[in-house]
Amino acid sequence: MVKQLLSEESVRLRFPLFIFIIMLLTAGCTQEQSAENIVARVNNQTLTLKMVRENSNGVEQLTQDDIRQIANRWITNELLYQEAQQRGYDAAEHIQRKISEAKKQLCISELLENEVYSLAESSVRQNEITSYFQAHIVEFILREDLVKLSVIIFQSIESANQFRESALGDQGWNNSVSLFRQNPTTPVMSFRDSVYFTQSSLYPPELWKVANALGMFEVSFPVKTSVGFVVMRSLGQFKNGASSPLQYVESEIRTRLAMELRQQRYQQFIQTLRNKYTVQLMVAPQDSLAQHE
């Protein structure tokens, strides 16, 4: 079974430096917080648990060690910032220009994301994906063998064998999956349906050998792996040099179409703004400048 190990993001990435720039742009007088919500304090500035969670880049479960490291990073930045304030750096004209530019870029990004880009992502239709695939099918030739599988993993060989026997019997694969997932006496560790795998993405190698030998809708014997006993059902094999199945490249096509729409919507949006606002360009075209040289 594919064993996707998601490496933990560093605390630095979870709490990026630009968050502190945002704080500079939006900070006013520090509001009083209840003592139990305060994570750290430097003079009259406080970091609350809510602030940590809001700026943790979507990480739902923060450990105490995560929070401690985030707080220490915040303290270091706050110490440096307060010292910079004392020395008058925050009043420097070039610093004010940088803050103003950072604020401008953040506002532009928010505007484009909400009014242009997100709309483009949701506008891609399934029939457009199919049409694009058919028109560019030569771009989607497989460069390695591909298998489509349903995969279920059990803790014990007994449960895996019972499942296979059920799947080959009157219940069939789909009903057996439902029955065994609901039965606490035959614990299912994982189930994935209609997933595409290449030799490099199906691990350990024994799984690829078994999967590659299965006929259409054939159910494998349980295969022992480090994560449990794996039973697979073949839903198709696609050889190197053949046309890729649409489902396998659908995400890539959706991304391509979304990028095209983003560009179109961006140009249309800019033109709308040019019509809405008064725009003057005081620089002559390049060819006009050349004539006066």
Sequence and secondary structure as in RCSB ss.txt:
>XXXX:A:sequence
MVKQLLSEESVRLRFPLFIFIIMLLTAGCTQEQSAENIVARVNNQTLTLKMVRENSNGVEQLTQDDIRQIANRWI
TNELLYQEAQQRGYDAAEHIQRKISEAKKQLCISELLENEVYSLAESSVRQNEITSYFQAHIVEFILREDLVKLS
VIIFQSIESANQFRESALGDQGWNNSVSLFRQNPTTPVMSFRDSVYFTQSSLYPPELWKVANALGMFEVSFPVKT
SVGFVVMRSLGQFKNGASSPLQYVESEIRTRLAMELRQQRYQQFIQTLRNKYTVQLMVAPQDSLAQHE
>XXXX:A:secstr
          HHHHS THHHHHHHHH  S     GGGEEEEETTEEEEHHHHHHTSTT     HHHHHHHHHHHH
HHHHHHHHHHHTTGGG HHHHHHHHHHHHHHHHHHHHIIIIIHHHHHH  HHHHHHHHHHTGGGGB SS EEEEE
EEEESSHHHHHHHHHHHHSTTHHHHHHHHHHH TTS EEEEEEEEEE TTTSSSHHHHHHHHH  TT B   EEE
TTEEEEEEEEEEE TTSB  HHHHHHHHHHHHHHHHHHHHHHHHHHHHHHHS     S  HHHHHHT 
